[in-house]
Amino acid sequence: MHTVLSSPGQTVTIGHDQPFCIIGERINPTGRKKFQLQLREGNLSAIEKDVADQIAGGANVLDVNMGVPLTDEPLLLSKAITLIQSITDVPICIDSSIIEALQAGLETYQGKALVNSVTGEDDRMDLVLPLIKKHGAAIIALPNDETGIPATAAERMVITEKIVRTVEKYGIPLEDLVIDPLAMTVGADPEAVKITLETIYLIREKWGLNMTLGASNISFGLPYRHALNAAFLPTAMSHGLTSAVMDSRTPLIVESVRAADLLLGLDPWGSNWITRFRAMEAAKTAADSEAGA
């Protein structure tokens, strides 16, 4: 099952037989006070650096969130999408909990976007899914509802079943449904990652759906988070995870994913791995030459 995203000049395919899709998480004001202040002032210049850094690190898709209090989020999101599409052809994941912002973002975006996200409440799906259908977008759905985040994989499967049925009811192909199996921090619950991995496996076995999650959630509150995230992602990939909203600027994490692509047969003959290594060596040689000049 392939989830295909596009911009005017590029297509990205997410699938169980495809290399892992890295969705860069950086264009998000959460926890970034300086960035929030710039956005309130209408200054979007930091986005250009975020775009360049993430693509250089290996991002295949860019998540874009403009959720800043005391701003016009729909307008800000539209401006951000326009700016990003003027400097890169990398497809975009439109990230907002505000229906008006999602609508503005989808109307602005040129191509087929991924939308982040919808939850399993009936009223929420009834608001978001018609918008997804109208614009021919793909959607990330989380198997939680008004009762909160389910504690077990079995409970998450029940809500996923409901989401699948509702998506089909709206005439949206299951290829355009990406499930977020809910990654919670292992620092608060030693079983949290095991439950997520079980959910990933069960969803793949039952529906073959593509999946994504916020990879950094699993290490929240713990030291040396990069190492934990780098260990988690290949394990999740082996269970059926096909993409993640993650830090594409950290080589340790990206290299663990690309190594897992090779080891899991998603990079036949290591062509991507070898090409990446050669590019890194060339960049290092160029940097050394410049430093010695």
Helices and strands as residue ranges (DSSP letters): E 3-6, E 11-14, E 21-27, H 33-40, H 45-57, E 61-65, H 73-87, E 92-95, H 99-108, E 114-119, H 122-135, E 138-142, H 153-169, G 174-176, E 177-179, H 192-207, E 210-211, G 215-219, H 225-239, E 243-246, H 251-263, G 268-270, H 271-292
